[in-house]
């Protein structure tokens, strides 16, 4: 079993542990990045929804103003 010096086995174990830790850290970073991207995407979607509501309200106001008879428009000015 001891074909190589003991320190080579220690180095091999160190390499394996280092690889495992790198894999584990990369996976955790990926999860954190995914959560951040998801959160930012939700903020963007909410902003788009607010803009749609504003645009819809403006269109409804214009529609109401265009539906008023001409006499009301003249008296309002």
Secondary structure, DSSP 4 states (H G I P E B T S, - for coil): ---S-HHHHHHHHHHHHHHHHHHHHHHHHHHHHHHHHHHHHHHHHHHHHHHHHHHHHHHHHHHHHHHS-HHHHHHH-
